[in-house]
C-alpha cells in the first residue's frame, strides 16, 4: 500500500537514471517514501493551508537526496552526483519551455487579448445554454494552444460576468469548462504538461497526438450533452462593455504561433530539444518588446489620442516590458516541478519505480494500468502521475502511450481537485462552483472518460 500511495512520488527520474541499488525494503527507503507522501499531502491541502505547493516538495527533495547519498555505497562516490545532475537537466528543459510559453500568455493578457474576447462574448447577448456551449467549445479549442489553466480562467471570467445572478448556470458552466479544457489539452503537445513531457521525451511525435482528437471530443461532448438539459434556458442581462486590445497585441499572437512552429521544427527536422525552439521564440518577443519601447513615445502624444483612448491603446505609462511578463510567470508551479523531479529522481534511484513498473505494467497489463492512471490523476494530479509513467518507461505500443496520454489528461476532470483548472475555478467562482457541485456530475464525466477510451481503442486500433 505504501508503494502504491508513493506512486505519484515516483515522478521524473527518467530512463537514463535507472536505479543503482534496491533499498525499497530498507529504513532509508521507507523514510524517503514517507517524506514524499507527507510533502505531497501538504500539496493537496494547499487550498486549506494556503501553503504554496512548491515549498514542501522542494524541502522534501533535498532531504530525500541526503538520504540517498548517505545510504549509497562508497565504491562510486560520483554516482549520486551524476543522478542528481541528470534530473536537473530534465527539469531545466521543462522549466525553460514553460517559462517561454507562460511569458507569451502573460504578454497577451497584458495586451488585453483575453479581455477583448470576454467583452465580445458578453455583448452578443447569448442565452445561458448558448454560452454554456460557446464557452465549453472555446475552452476545448483554445487549451491546445495556450494551456488548460489559462483557458479555464478566461472562460470562467466570461461565465461570472454574464451569470453572476444565476449560481446554477455558473456551477454547470464551470464544470463544463474544466472538462472541455482538460479534453482539449489532451490531443496537443502544448495543451497540458503531461502531453508536453511525452512529446519532449520523443515517445510520440507532434502530429501523432492529433489521433486523440476524436476521443477528446467524445470525452467533452458526452458530459456536456447530459448537463445541457440542466442549464437554464433564459438570457442574462445585456451589456455594452467594449474592451479593445492594446497596441501590438495581434503581432504578439502571430509571434506566439511562429514560436510554436519554431519549437516543432527544431524537434522534428533538426532533432533539437523543443525547449530551444521556445527560447528562440522568446527572443522574437523580446525584440518586438524593444520595438514597442522605442516607438512608445510616438503614440504618447496627447494630440494623437484622447486621454481615454491613450489608456485603451497603450495602457501603462511605462512601455511594454517583456521582463515584467517573465516575472509574472507561475514561479510557484515552476519550482513545484523542480521539487517533483528531484523527489522522483531520488525515489527512482532507491528502486521504487522498478517495483511499480513490474506490478502495474507487467503483472497487471498496460491497458488496465493506463486506465487507472486517469482515475488516480483525479485524486492526486495528472502531472506527477504522468511523470511516474515516463520515469518507469514501460515497454508499450504507440497506442498504449497515446492511451496513457489521454487518460492522464482527461482523468482529472472527474473531480474538481483533479486538475489545475478545477482547483483554480473553485477559487475564482468561490461558493458557486464547489467540490460537491462537481461531484454531482462525476458519473456523467466518468461516462465520457470510459467512452473516450473505447473510441480511442477502436479508431486507433492500428497503433496497438
Secondary structure, DSSP 8 states (H G I E B T S, - for coil): -HHHHTGGGG----TTS--SS--TTSHHHHHHHHHHHHHHHHHHTHHHH---HHHHHHHHHHHHHHHHHHHS-TT-TTHHHHHHHHHHHHHHHHHHHHHHHHHHHHHHHHTTHHHHHHHHHHHTT-BHHHHHHHHHHHHHHHTTTS-HHHHHHHHHHHHHHH-TT-HHHHHHHHHHHHHHHHHHHTTSTTT-HHHHHHHHTTSS-TGGGGGGHHHHHHHHHHHHHHHHTTS---B-----------TTHHHHHHHHHHHHHHHHHHHHHS---HHHHHHHHHHHHHHHHHHHHHTGGGG--TTTS-HHHHHHHH-SSS---HHHHHHTS-HHHHHHHHHHHHHHHHHHHHTHHHHHHIIIIIII-HHHHHHHHHHHHHHS-HHHHHHHHHHHT----HHHHHHHHHHHHHGGGGSGGGSHHHHHHHHHTTTTS-HHHHHTTHHHHHHHHHHHHHHHHHHTGGG-
